[in-house]
Protein backbone atom coordinates (compact mmCIF):
# COMPACT_ATOMS: atom_id res chain seq x y z
CA UNK A 1 0.00 0.00 0.00
CA UNK A 2 2.85 2.37 0.78
CA UNK A 3 4.37 1.65 -2.63
CA UNK A 4 1.13 2.55 -4.38
CA UNK A 5 0.65 5.89 -2.56
CA UNK A 6 3.36 7.87 -4.41
CA UNK A 7 1.89 6.72 -7.72
CA UNK A 8 -1.60 7.81 -6.67
CA UNK A 9 -0.21 11.15 -5.45
CA UNK A 10 1.52 11.71 -8.79
CA UNK A 11 -1.67 10.92 -10.68
CA UNK A 12 -3.65 13.28 -8.46
CA UNK A 13 -1.20 16.12 -9.06
CA UNK A 14 -1.18 15.49 -12.79
CA UNK A 15 -4.96 15.64 -13.05
CA UNK A 16 -5.14 18.84 -10.99
CA UNK A 17 -2.33 20.49 -13.00
CA UNK A 18 -2.54 24.25 -13.39
CA UNK A 19 -3.89 25.68 -16.65
CA UNK A 20 -2.66 29.18 -17.53
CA UNK A 21 -4.33 31.59 -19.95
CA UNK A 22 -2.11 34.42 -21.29
CA UNK A 23 -3.73 37.53 -22.80
CA UNK A 24 -2.15 40.41 -24.76
CA UNK A 25 -4.52 43.44 -24.76
CA UNK A 26 -5.21 45.42 -27.95
CA UNK A 27 -2.84 48.28 -28.67
CA UNK A 28 -5.29 51.10 -27.88
CA UNK A 29 -5.35 53.80 -25.24
CA UNK A 30 -8.27 52.31 -23.31
CA UNK A 31 -6.70 48.85 -23.14
CA UNK A 32 -3.20 50.21 -22.49
CA UNK A 33 -4.38 51.59 -19.16
CA UNK A 34 -6.58 48.61 -18.33
CA UNK A 35 -6.58 45.90 -15.68
CA UNK A 36 -8.38 43.12 -17.58
CA UNK A 37 -11.00 40.98 -15.88
CA UNK A 38 -12.47 37.61 -16.85
CA UNK A 39 -16.17 36.78 -16.66
CA UNK A 40 -16.79 33.04 -16.52
CA UNK A 41 -19.76 31.31 -18.16
CA UNK A 42 -21.61 34.61 -18.62
CA UNK A 43 -21.89 35.20 -14.86
CA UNK A 44 -21.31 38.94 -14.39
CA UNK A 45 -22.00 38.72 -10.66
CA UNK A 46 -18.41 37.63 -10.15
CA UNK A 47 -15.24 38.09 -12.13
CA UNK A 48 -11.55 37.23 -12.01
CA UNK A 49 -8.85 39.91 -12.11
CA UNK A 50 -5.97 38.98 -14.38
CA UNK A 51 -2.42 39.41 -13.13
CA UNK A 52 0.05 41.71 -14.84
CA UNK A 53 2.89 39.82 -16.47
CA UNK A 54 5.96 40.67 -18.53
CA UNK A 55 5.90 42.94 -21.62
CA UNK A 56 2.32 44.09 -20.98
CA UNK A 57 0.89 40.56 -21.05
CA UNK A 58 -1.69 39.42 -18.48
CA UNK A 59 -2.42 35.92 -17.17
CA UNK A 60 -4.79 33.89 -15.08
CA UNK A 61 -4.49 30.27 -13.88
CA UNK A 62 -7.02 27.62 -12.89
CA UNK A 63 -6.77 24.12 -11.55
CA UNK A 64 -7.91 21.77 -14.26
CA UNK A 65 -11.00 20.77 -12.33
CA UNK A 66 -12.10 24.40 -11.95
CA UNK A 67 -11.80 25.44 -15.60
CA UNK A 68 -14.90 27.36 -16.79
CA UNK A 69 -16.58 26.26 -19.98
CA UNK A 70 -16.32 29.74 -21.50
CA UNK A 71 -15.05 33.25 -20.75
CA UNK A 72 -15.21 36.84 -21.98
CA UNK A 73 -12.58 39.48 -21.25
CA UNK A 74 -13.35 43.07 -20.24
CA UNK A 75 -11.04 46.07 -19.79
CA UNK A 76 -11.57 46.46 -16.07
CA UNK A 77 -14.24 46.45 -13.41
CA UNK A 78 -15.14 50.06 -14.25
CA UNK A 79 -15.97 49.27 -17.88
CA UNK A 80 -19.58 48.37 -16.93
CA UNK A 81 -19.20 45.13 -18.87
CA UNK A 82 -19.17 46.94 -22.20
CA UNK A 83 -17.15 46.05 -25.30
CA UNK A 84 -15.98 42.58 -24.28
CA UNK A 85 -13.37 40.62 -26.19
CA UNK A 86 -14.32 37.10 -27.22
CA UNK A 87 -13.28 34.42 -29.66
CA UNK A 88 -13.80 36.76 -32.64
CA UNK A 89 -10.93 38.93 -31.46
CA UNK A 90 -10.62 42.72 -31.59
CA UNK A 91 -12.29 44.69 -32.98
CA UNK A 92 -15.54 42.79 -33.41
CA UNK A 93 -19.19 43.77 -33.55
CA UNK A 94 -20.19 40.65 -31.64
CA UNK A 95 -18.63 38.93 -28.65
CA UNK A 96 -18.52 35.14 -29.00
CA UNK A 97 -17.66 33.29 -25.80
CA UNK A 98 -14.14 31.83 -25.72
CA UNK A 99 -14.55 28.03 -25.24
CA UNK A 100 -11.77 27.85 -22.69
CA UNK A 101 -12.25 24.30 -21.41
CA UNK A 102 -12.43 22.75 -24.86
CA UNK A 103 -9.33 24.72 -25.96
CA UNK A 104 -7.30 23.18 -23.16
CA UNK A 105 -8.82 19.73 -23.65
CA UNK A 106 -8.18 19.72 -27.39
CA UNK A 107 -4.63 21.04 -27.09
CA UNK A 108 -3.67 18.84 -24.12
CA UNK A 109 -1.31 21.64 -23.13
CA UNK A 110 -1.04 23.62 -19.93
CA UNK A 111 -0.83 27.02 -21.64
CA UNK A 112 -3.13 28.92 -24.01
CA UNK A 113 -1.99 32.34 -25.30
CA UNK A 114 -4.51 34.70 -26.89
CA UNK A 115 -3.76 37.74 -29.09
CA UNK A 116 -7.13 39.28 -30.05
CA UNK A 117 -5.75 41.95 -32.41
CA UNK A 118 -4.88 40.50 -35.81
CA UNK A 119 -2.07 42.90 -36.68
CA UNK A 120 -0.21 41.99 -33.48
CA UNK A 121 -0.19 38.25 -34.13
CA UNK A 122 3.20 36.77 -35.11
CA UNK A 123 1.47 34.66 -37.76
CA UNK A 124 -2.02 33.80 -38.95
CA UNK A 125 -2.30 30.61 -36.94
CA UNK A 126 -5.40 29.60 -35.00
CA UNK A 127 -7.28 32.93 -35.05
CA UNK A 128 -5.05 34.37 -32.34
CA UNK A 129 -4.99 31.32 -30.04
CA UNK A 130 -1.64 29.62 -29.46
CA UNK A 131 -0.87 26.48 -27.48
CA UNK A 132 2.45 27.76 -26.21
CA UNK A 133 4.01 30.70 -24.41
CA UNK A 134 4.63 33.30 -27.15
CA UNK A 135 5.17 36.33 -24.93
CA UNK A 136 8.60 36.97 -26.45
CA UNK A 137 7.28 36.78 -30.02
CA UNK A 138 4.62 39.46 -29.72
CA UNK A 139 4.35 42.09 -27.03
CA UNK A 140 3.84 45.76 -26.22
CA UNK A 141 7.26 47.12 -25.39
CA UNK A 142 8.03 50.31 -23.53
CA UNK A 143 9.05 53.48 -25.34
CA UNK A 144 12.70 54.53 -25.20
CA UNK A 145 12.05 58.23 -24.67
CA UNK A 146 9.42 60.93 -24.39
CA UNK A 147 7.88 62.26 -27.61
CA UNK A 148 6.79 65.77 -28.55
CA UNK A 149 4.72 66.28 -31.70
CA UNK A 150 4.75 69.77 -33.23
CA UNK A 151 2.15 70.82 -35.83
CA UNK A 152 1.97 73.96 -37.98
CA UNK A 153 -1.68 74.63 -38.87
CA UNK A 154 -2.47 74.91 -42.62
CA UNK A 155 -2.56 78.42 -44.06
CA UNK A 156 -6.27 78.37 -44.94
CA UNK A 157 -9.12 80.42 -43.47
CA UNK A 158 -10.82 77.40 -41.97
CA UNK A 159 -7.64 76.43 -40.11
CA UNK A 160 -5.71 79.52 -39.00
CA UNK A 161 -8.01 80.19 -36.03
CA UNK A 162 -8.34 76.52 -35.13
CA UNK A 163 -6.73 74.21 -32.59
CA UNK A 164 -5.48 70.89 -34.01
CA UNK A 165 -6.57 67.63 -32.40
CA UNK A 166 -4.73 64.33 -32.76
CA UNK A 167 -7.07 61.33 -33.19
CA UNK A 168 -5.99 57.71 -32.92
CA UNK A 169 -6.43 56.02 -36.31
CA UNK A 170 -7.31 52.79 -34.53
CA UNK A 171 -9.98 54.22 -32.22
CA UNK A 172 -11.45 57.63 -33.09
CA UNK A 173 -12.75 58.04 -29.54
CA UNK A 174 -9.18 58.53 -28.34
CA UNK A 175 -8.12 62.10 -29.04
CA UNK A 176 -5.57 64.59 -27.74
CA UNK A 177 -5.93 68.35 -28.07
CA UNK A 178 -2.72 70.18 -28.89
CA UNK A 179 -1.69 73.38 -27.11
CA UNK A 180 -0.06 76.49 -28.59
CA UNK A 181 3.69 76.11 -28.69
CA UNK A 182 5.46 78.53 -26.35
CA UNK A 183 8.41 79.00 -28.72
CA UNK A 184 6.95 82.18 -30.18
CA UNK A 185 6.77 80.81 -33.73
CA UNK A 186 3.36 81.68 -35.21
CA UNK A 187 0.91 78.88 -35.96
CA UNK A 188 2.72 76.08 -34.14
CA UNK A 189 1.05 73.72 -31.66
CA UNK A 190 2.45 70.79 -29.70
CA UNK A 191 1.63 67.78 -27.55
CA UNK A 192 3.96 65.83 -25.27
CA UNK A 193 3.91 62.11 -24.43
CA UNK A 194 6.04 60.68 -21.65
CA UNK A 195 7.66 57.32 -22.32
CA UNK A 196 5.41 55.67 -19.72
CA UNK A 197 2.11 56.67 -21.31
CA UNK A 198 0.25 55.47 -24.36
CA UNK A 199 0.86 57.17 -27.69
CA UNK A 200 -0.96 56.25 -30.91
CA UNK A 201 0.97 54.23 -33.46
CA UNK A 202 -0.98 56.00 -36.24
CA UNK A 203 -3.10 59.12 -36.09
CA UNK A 204 -4.94 61.82 -38.03
CA UNK A 205 -5.20 65.56 -37.42
CA UNK A 206 -8.56 67.32 -37.17
CA UNK A 207 -9.80 70.79 -36.34
CA UNK A 208 -11.17 71.01 -32.81
CA UNK A 209 -14.48 72.27 -34.20
CA UNK A 210 -14.77 69.20 -36.46
CA UNK A 211 -16.54 67.15 -33.81
CA UNK A 212 -17.97 64.75 -36.41
CA UNK A 213 -14.45 64.11 -37.74
CA UNK A 214 -15.35 64.76 -41.37
CA UNK A 215 -12.09 66.35 -42.56
CA UNK A 216 -8.97 64.47 -41.44
CA UNK A 217 -5.40 65.33 -42.41
CA UNK A 218 -3.05 62.40 -42.99
CA UNK A 219 0.57 62.09 -44.03
CA UNK A 220 -0.15 63.36 -47.56
CA UNK A 221 -0.94 66.77 -46.19
CA UNK A 222 -3.51 69.46 -46.89
CA UNK A 223 -4.13 71.33 -50.14
CA UNK A 224 -6.77 72.23 -52.66
CA UNK A 225 -7.85 69.19 -54.58
CA UNK A 226 -7.96 65.72 -53.06
CA UNK A 227 -5.15 63.95 -51.26
CA UNK A 228 -4.92 60.28 -50.45
CA UNK A 229 -5.59 59.60 -46.78
CA UNK A 230 -2.97 57.62 -44.89
CA UNK A 231 -2.37 58.05 -41.17
CA UNK A 232 0.68 59.69 -39.66
CA UNK A 233 3.10 57.58 -37.63
CA UNK A 234 3.73 58.41 -33.98
CA UNK A 235 6.24 55.79 -32.82
CA UNK A 236 9.52 56.50 -34.55
CA UNK A 237 12.95 56.62 -32.97
CA UNK A 238 13.00 60.40 -32.59
CA UNK A 239 12.02 62.28 -29.44
CA UNK A 240 10.27 64.99 -31.51
CA UNK A 241 8.62 65.28 -34.92
CA UNK A 242 7.56 68.39 -36.84
CA UNK A 243 4.47 68.21 -39.06
CA UNK A 244 3.70 70.84 -41.71
CA UNK A 245 0.48 69.71 -43.47
CA UNK A 246 0.19 72.69 -45.84
CA UNK A 247 1.62 71.50 -49.16
CA UNK A 248 2.18 75.11 -50.23
CA UNK A 249 4.85 75.46 -47.53
CA UNK A 250 8.46 74.38 -48.07
CA UNK A 251 10.29 74.05 -44.77
CA UNK A 252 13.50 72.47 -46.02
CA UNK A 253 16.69 74.37 -45.22
CA UNK A 254 19.72 73.68 -47.38
CA UNK A 255 20.97 70.14 -47.02
CA UNK A 256 17.98 68.75 -45.12
CA UNK A 257 15.81 65.90 -46.32
CA UNK A 258 12.38 64.59 -45.42
CA UNK A 259 12.02 61.63 -43.10
CA UNK A 260 9.86 59.86 -45.67
CA UNK A 261 6.29 60.79 -44.78
CA UNK A 262 6.08 63.82 -47.06
CA UNK A 263 5.14 66.45 -44.47
CA UNK A 264 7.10 65.23 -41.44
CA UNK A 265 10.43 66.92 -40.82
CA UNK A 266 13.48 65.48 -39.10
CA UNK A 267 14.92 68.72 -37.77
CA UNK A 268 13.22 71.66 -36.07
CA UNK A 269 11.04 73.10 -38.86
CA UNK A 270 9.88 75.91 -36.59
CA UNK A 271 13.13 77.69 -37.37
CA UNK A 272 12.28 77.73 -41.08
CA UNK A 273 8.48 77.90 -41.28
CA UNK A 274 5.98 80.05 -39.43
CA UNK A 275 2.37 80.75 -40.31
CA UNK A 276 2.32 83.53 -42.93
CA UNK A 277 -1.47 84.12 -42.96
CA UNK A 278 -1.43 84.25 -46.76
CA UNK A 279 -5.06 83.12 -46.73
CA UNK A 280 -6.11 86.51 -45.33
CA UNK A 281 -4.62 88.42 -48.26
CA UNK A 282 -6.88 89.59 -51.08
CA UNK A 283 -4.73 87.91 -53.73
CA UNK A 284 -4.58 84.54 -51.97
CA UNK A 285 -4.39 81.87 -54.66
CA UNK A 286 -3.01 78.60 -53.24
CA UNK A 287 -1.86 75.80 -55.43
CA UNK A 288 -3.35 72.37 -55.43
CA UNK A 289 -1.99 68.87 -55.03
CA UNK A 290 -1.73 66.84 -58.22
CA UNK A 291 0.86 64.40 -56.88
CA UNK A 292 -1.29 63.28 -53.97
CA UNK A 293 -4.57 63.36 -55.85
CA UNK A 294 -6.77 60.39 -55.01
CA UNK A 295 -8.87 59.85 -58.13
CA UNK A 296 -12.62 59.67 -57.56
CA UNK A 297 -15.21 59.27 -60.31
CA UNK A 298 -16.19 62.61 -61.84
CA UNK A 299 -19.53 63.10 -63.58
CA UNK A 300 -20.96 65.77 -65.84
CA UNK A 301 -24.45 66.83 -66.86
CA UNK A 302 -25.65 69.66 -69.08
CA UNK A 303 -28.30 72.30 -68.35
CA UNK A 304 -29.80 75.00 -70.51
CA UNK A 305 -29.26 78.62 -69.55
CA UNK A 306 -32.61 78.61 -67.70
CA UNK A 307 -31.63 75.54 -65.62
CA UNK A 308 -33.48 72.86 -67.61
CA UNK A 309 -31.68 69.50 -67.64
CA UNK A 310 -30.57 68.79 -71.20
CA UNK A 311 -28.23 65.82 -70.77
CA UNK A 312 -28.37 63.48 -67.75
CA UNK A 313 -25.31 62.76 -65.64
CA UNK A 314 -22.56 60.69 -67.25
CA UNK A 315 -19.02 59.72 -66.28
CA UNK A 316 -16.34 62.21 -67.31
CA UNK A 317 -13.57 60.46 -69.22
CA UNK A 318 -10.28 61.27 -70.90
CA UNK A 319 -11.40 60.02 -74.32
CA UNK A 320 -13.06 62.43 -76.73
CA UNK A 321 -16.80 62.59 -75.99
CA UNK A 322 -19.58 65.13 -75.48
CA UNK A 323 -17.72 66.47 -72.45
CA UNK A 324 -14.26 65.10 -71.67
CA UNK A 325 -11.03 65.98 -69.92
CA UNK A 326 -9.43 65.96 -66.48
CA UNK A 327 -10.90 67.60 -63.39
CA UNK A 328 -9.48 68.01 -59.87
CA UNK A 329 -11.44 70.27 -57.48
CA UNK A 330 -9.65 73.55 -56.88
CA UNK A 331 -7.04 72.99 -59.60
CA UNK A 332 -6.64 74.26 -63.13
CA UNK A 333 -8.59 71.87 -65.33
CA UNK A 334 -8.64 70.95 -68.99
CA UNK A 335 -12.24 70.16 -69.90
CA UNK A 336 -13.59 70.14 -73.43
CA UNK A 337 -17.01 69.99 -75.06
CA UNK A 338 -17.60 68.35 -78.47
CA UNK A 339 -20.97 69.13 -80.00
CA UNK A 340 -20.25 66.45 -82.58
CA UNK A 341 -21.10 64.01 -79.78
CA UNK A 342 -23.53 66.20 -77.79
CA UNK A 343 -25.79 67.09 -80.72
CA UNK A 344 -27.08 70.23 -78.97
CA UNK A 345 -28.76 73.18 -80.62
CA UNK A 346 -26.81 76.41 -80.79
CA UNK A 347 -27.08 78.41 -77.60
CA UNK A 348 -25.72 78.89 -74.11
CA UNK A 349 -25.40 75.97 -71.70
CA UNK A 350 -24.14 75.15 -68.25
CA UNK A 351 -22.06 72.05 -67.63
CA UNK A 352 -22.27 70.68 -64.10
CA UNK A 353 -19.11 68.89 -62.92
CA UNK A 354 -19.63 66.70 -59.86
CA UNK A 355 -17.12 64.55 -57.94
CA UNK A 356 -18.55 61.35 -56.46
CA UNK A 357 -19.23 61.45 -52.69
CA UNK A 358 -18.80 65.23 -52.52
CA UNK A 359 -21.85 67.39 -51.77
CA UNK A 360 -20.58 70.12 -54.07
CA UNK A 361 -20.41 70.82 -57.77
CA UNK A 362 -18.94 73.26 -60.26
CA UNK A 363 -20.92 74.88 -63.06
CA UNK A 364 -19.12 75.93 -66.22
CA UNK A 365 -20.75 78.24 -68.80
CA UNK A 366 -20.31 77.20 -72.42
CA UNK A 367 -21.59 78.22 -75.83
CA UNK A 368 -22.02 75.39 -78.31
CA UNK A 369 -19.36 75.48 -81.03
CA UNK A 370 -18.36 73.07 -83.75
CA UNK A 371 -14.81 72.58 -82.45
CA UNK A 372 -13.48 71.59 -79.09
CA UNK A 373 -12.55 74.62 -77.02
CA UNK A 374 -11.17 74.58 -73.50
CA UNK A 375 -13.55 75.95 -70.92
CA UNK A 376 -12.46 79.23 -69.39
CA UNK A 377 -10.66 79.20 -66.05
CA UNK A 378 -13.52 79.52 -63.58
CA UNK A 379 -11.57 79.27 -60.32
CA UNK A 380 -11.74 83.00 -59.60
CA UNK A 381 -15.38 83.50 -60.57
CA UNK A 382 -18.60 83.54 -58.60
CA UNK A 383 -21.30 81.25 -59.93
CA UNK A 384 -24.92 81.01 -58.77
CA UNK A 385 -26.98 78.28 -60.41
CA UNK A 386 -30.55 77.15 -59.74
CA UNK A 387 -31.28 73.43 -59.80
CA UNK A 388 -34.81 72.30 -58.94
CA UNK A 389 -35.33 73.34 -55.29
CA UNK A 390 -31.66 74.18 -54.67
CA UNK A 391 -29.30 76.97 -55.49
CA UNK A 392 -25.59 76.25 -55.92
CA UNK A 393 -23.29 79.06 -54.81
CA UNK A 394 -19.64 78.79 -55.87
CA UNK A 395 -16.72 81.10 -55.18
CA UNK A 396 -12.96 80.59 -55.31
CA UNK A 397 -12.48 83.27 -52.64
CA UNK A 398 -14.08 83.19 -49.22
CA UNK A 399 -17.19 85.39 -49.45
CA UNK A 400 -20.37 86.01 -47.48
CA UNK A 401 -23.60 85.17 -49.25
CA UNK A 402 -27.27 86.07 -48.74
CA UNK A 403 -30.37 84.57 -50.37
CA UNK A 404 -33.30 87.01 -50.53
CA UNK A 405 -36.87 86.59 -51.74
CA UNK A 406 -38.72 89.07 -53.95
CA UNK A 407 -39.69 91.12 -50.86
CA UNK A 408 -36.06 91.53 -49.83
CA UNK A 409 -36.30 89.16 -46.87
CA UNK A 410 -33.12 87.19 -46.09
CA UNK A 411 -33.87 83.46 -46.27
CA UNK A 412 -30.34 82.11 -45.89
CA UNK A 413 -26.89 83.44 -45.19
CA UNK A 414 -23.40 82.11 -44.64
CA UNK A 415 -19.88 81.96 -46.04
CA UNK A 416 -18.71 80.10 -49.12
CA UNK A 417 -15.26 78.94 -50.19
CA UNK A 418 -15.66 76.48 -53.03
CA UNK A 419 -19.32 75.49 -53.36
CA UNK A 420 -22.33 75.29 -51.08
CA UNK A 421 -25.78 73.89 -51.75
CA UNK A 422 -28.70 75.89 -50.31
CA UNK A 423 -32.21 74.45 -50.29
CA UNK A 424 -35.11 76.75 -51.22
CA UNK A 425 -38.30 74.69 -50.90
CA UNK A 426 -40.70 77.27 -52.40
CA UNK A 427 -40.77 78.02 -56.12
CA UNK A 428 -40.29 81.63 -57.14
CA UNK A 429 -37.80 84.35 -58.01
CA UNK A 430 -34.86 85.03 -55.70
CA UNK A 431 -31.78 87.20 -55.41
CA UNK A 432 -28.43 85.81 -54.30
CA UNK A 433 -25.74 88.22 -53.18
CA UNK A 434 -22.17 86.85 -53.03
CA UNK A 435 -19.58 89.37 -51.91
CA UNK A 436 -20.18 92.43 -54.10
CA UNK A 437 -22.06 90.51 -56.81
CA UNK A 438 -25.84 90.01 -57.02
CA UNK A 439 -27.41 87.21 -59.08
CA UNK A 440 -31.03 86.54 -60.04
CA UNK A 441 -32.31 82.93 -60.00
CA UNK A 442 -35.66 81.25 -60.64
CA UNK A 443 -36.44 78.28 -58.40
CA UNK A 444 -38.85 75.75 -59.92
CA UNK A 445 -39.43 73.83 -56.69
CA UNK A 446 -39.53 70.11 -56.03
N, C-alpha and C positions, 0 to 999 in steps of 0.2 A: 504493500500500500504506500509506503514511503517512497518507493521508486516511481510510482505512478504520479505522485503529487506534483513534482516539477514539470512533468509533461502537461498535466491539466492546467497548471498555472500559466505555462507558456501559451497554450491554446487560448486561455481566457484573455490574456494580454493581447494576443494577436487579433481576436475578434472584437476587442474594445479599442483597437488602435485609433489614434487621433486622425481626423480628416480636416485638412486645412484648405480654406478657400481664399485665394489672393485676388485682389481687385485693384485695378489702376483707374482712377477717376478720369473723366473727360478733361481735356485741356481747355477749360473755360474758367472765367473769373469765379462764378458761383461754386463750381466744384473744387477749384484751387483752395478756397478757404473753408472747405467743408470738413465735417467729421461724419463720414458715412455710417448709416445704420441699416440693419437688415430686418425685414419683416418676414416672418416665417408663416407659410401656409395661409397667407391673406389675413392673419390676425394682427390688426393694428393696435390692439389693446396692449401689446407688449412688443418690444423690439430689442435687437442686439446691437450694441455699439462696436464697430470694428476698431481694431487697434492699428495705430500708425506704425508703418514699417519703413524699410529703407527706400530711398529714391522716390518718395511720395506714393508708394504702394500702401495698401491697407490689407488686413487679414483678419480672419476669424476661424476658430477651430471648434469642432464638435467631436465627441466620442461617436464611434460608428453607430451605436444603438440609439443615439439622440439626433441623428441627421433628420432635418425636416424634408418633407417631400418636395417643397418648392419655396423659393424666396424671391423677393423684390428688394432693390437697393434704393435708398433715398439719401439726399444730401446730408441731412442732419435732422435732429428732432424738431427744429424750428421750421422745417420746410412744409409743415402741415400736410404731409404725405402727398405732395404734388410732384409731378414730373418724375415718376420712378424710372429706374433703369431695369429692364428685363432681358429676356433672351434675344430680343431683336436688336439690342445694342443701343447706341446713342449716335445721332438723335433718332427718335422713332415716335410716330404718332400714337402707337399703341404699346402697352406694356404687357408682354407675355411672360408669365411666370417662368423663372429659371428652374428646370427640373433637377434640383441639386442631388437628390438621392440617386436617381437613375444615372446621372453623370458619373458619380463615384462608383456605382455598381458596374457600369459598363466599362469604365476605364481600368478598374481594379488597381487604381493608384491611390496614394494618400494625399495627393495635391491636385487641385484644379486652379488654374490661373485664368482670369477673365479680363479681357481688354475690350470694353464696349465700343470704343471709337475706332472706326475702320482705319483711318489714316495713321493711327498709332500702332497698329499691329505689325509685328515683324514679318509676317507673311499672311497669306489669305487662308490659312488653315482653320477649319473648325469654327467658323463664324465668331472668332474671338475667344474661344475656349481652348485651353491648352492643358494637357495632362502632365505638366512638368513645371518646375520653377523657372520662369523666364524673366525674372525681375531685372537681370543684367542685360537683357536683349531689348527691352523697351521700358522707358521710364521717363519721368519728368525731372530733369536735373535742375540744379540751382543756377542762377545767373551769376556771371563772373563779376559784374560791376553794376553800378547804378546806370540808368539811361535817362537822358533828357532829349525830348523831341521838340525841335523848333519849327514853326510854320509861319511863312509869310503869306498873308491873305491875298487872293487874286485881286488885281487892279480892275475891278468891275463894280458898278454902282450897287449891285445886290450883295457885294461882299465887303466893301471897304469899311462899313459900319458894323460888321458882324463879328461875333466871337466863334472861332472854329471849335468843333467838338469831334473827338476821336471816338469812333464806334467799332467795336470788335466785329470783324467780318464773320466770325463763327456764331456769334450771338448778339443780335442788334440791340438787345436790352442792356448790354454792358457798354457804357459810354463814359467818357472822361472829358470834362470841359477844360479847355486850355485857358491860361491866364496871360495877360499882357506881359511881354518880356521887359524886364527892368533895365535892359542895356541901353535904352534910349534910341534904338533904331526903329523907325516908323514902320508899323504894320506887322511886327513880329510878335508871335505868341509862343508859349512853351508849356510843357508838362513834364514832370519829373517822376520817375519810377525808381524806388530803391531796389536793390538786388534781391531783397527778401519778398517783395510783393509781386503779384501777378501783373504781367504785361501781355497785351495781345500779340500773337504771332503774326497776324495779318489784320489790317484795319482800313477803314475809309474815313474821309473827312467830310463833315457836314457843317452847314450853318446852324447856329444855335436855334434860330427861328424855324428851321426846317424840322419840326417835330414829327412829321410823317415820314421823314427820311426819303424824300423823293429825288434829291439831287446830290448824289455822292460824288466825291472826287477820289480817284484812285491813282495809281502810279503813272498813268499816262497824262495826268495833269488836267488843266482847265483852259478852254479856249472856245471861241466861236466854232460852230460845227460840232460834230460828234467825236468823242474819243472812246476807244475801247476801255472797258472798266475791269481793271485788275486791282486787287488790294495791295496796299503798301505793306512792306515787311517791317516788323518792330523788334526783331531778335537777332540783330547782327552782332559783330564783335566790337563795334564802337561803343563808346560811352555817351555819344551824342550824334544826332543826325539832323540835317537841315533840309527842310522841304519847301520848295518854291513851285507851287502848282501852276502859276500863270506862265503859259508857254510863250508869251510875248516878252518875258524877262530872261536875260542871259546873265547868269551870276558866276561865270567862269573867269577867274583871273588868269593871267598868263601862266601856262604850264600846268594848270589843274585839269583833272579829268573827272567825269561822272562815275559814281560808284557802280552804276549799271541799271538803275531803276528809272532813268530819264529825268526825274525832277528832284532826286535826292542827292545832296552834295556831301562830299567827304570832309571838306574843311569848312570853317566858319563862314557861311555865305552872308551873314549879317554885315560883314565888313564891305561886301561888294554891292549888295542889293538892299535897298529900302523901298518902301511903298512910295511911288511917285504921284499917285492920285491923278494919273492921266485920264481916267474915266470921267473926271469932273470938268475937263476942258471941252470947249465947244467944238474943237476939231478932232475929238477922240474917234479914232478909226482903227480898232484893233484888228490884227490879222486872225486867221483861222487855221485850224490844224488839219492839214491834208494827210500828214504821215500817220497820225493816230486815228484817222477816220474809220469808224466801224460801220460798214455799209448796211443800210436798212432799205427795204423796198421803197421806192419813190413812185408815186402815182400822179397822173395828170387828168384833168377834165377841162372841158371848154364851155364857157358861158358867153351869151351874147352881151352886148353893152348894157342891156336893161336887166341883166341877171337871170335870163332864161337859160336852163341847161341845154346845151347843143350837142355835146358829146360826153357820154358817161365816162366814169373813171376807168383808166387803163394804166398798166404798168409802164413807167418811163424806162426806155432802153437806150443803148448806145448805137443801135443800128438805125438807119434812116427809116423814119416812120412819120405819122402825122405830127407828133411832137416827140423829139428825141434829144439826147444829150446827157450831160452829167450835172448833178445837183447836190450840193452840200449846204445845209442851212448856214447862213451867215457868211458864206464864201462867195467869191466871184464864180459865176457859173456860165457854162456854155450850153445854152438850150436853143433848139432850132424848131421851126414849124414848117412843114411841107404841105402846102395845100394840094399837091398832087395826090397825097394820101388822105387828106382831111375831106376834100371835096366840099368846102364851105363856100357860100356865096360871098361876094365882096362885101367888106364892112369891117367894123371894129369888134374885137372879141377880147375876152379875158381868159387867160389860161391859169387854172388853179393847180399849183404844185403842192403835193401833200406827202410828207414822210410818214410811213407806217408807225403806229403807236405814239405819235406826237399829236397833241390836241392843238395844232397850229397849222397854218397854211400860208402860202405866198401866192399873190395874184399878179400876173404879168400882163400888161396891156399889149395887144398885137393887132396889126392891120393885115388882113389876108393879102399875100403877094404870091407871085408865081414862082419865086425862087426862095431858097432857104436863106433867111437873114437871122443873125444872132439877136436875141432879145436885148433890149437896153439894160444897162446895169441899174437895178432897182434897189440896191442896198441902202441908198441914201434918200429914198423917197418915202412919202407917206401915202398909204393906200387904204381906202375905206370901201369895202365891197359888201353888198347885201346878198344874203343867201337864205331863201325861205324865211324862217323866223329868227335868223341870226344876222349880225353884222360883224364882219372881220375887220379889225383895225390893226394895221401893220406900220411899224416905224423902225428905222435902223438906229435912230437916236432915242434916248429915253425922253418921253414926252407925256404930259398930262392929257387926258382925253375926257370929253363930256358928250353924252348922248341926250339930245333935247327933242321933245315932241313939237308939234306945230304951234303950241301955245307958249313955247319957250321954257317949259318945265324940264328940269334935269332928271332924267330917268336912270342914268348910270354914270359913274365917274371912276377914274382910276389912273394908273400909269401903265404905259406900254413901252417895251423894249423888245422888238421882234414882232410877235403877233399875239393878239388876244381875241377871244371869241365871246361876244356879248349877246345874250338872248333877249329878243324883243318879242314878246308873245302876241302883241296886238298889231294887226296890219295897219299900214298908214305911211305917211311921209314923216321923215325925221331928219334932224341936222346932227352931224357929228363933228365936233371941234377937236382937232389934234394939234397941240402946240398953237401956232399962229394960223393954221389952215382950218377952213370950214368946208365940209362936204355934205351934199344932199344925197339921201338914199330913200328908196321906196321899199318898204317891207311888205311882202305878200302874205305873211302869216303861215301857220302850219297847214 
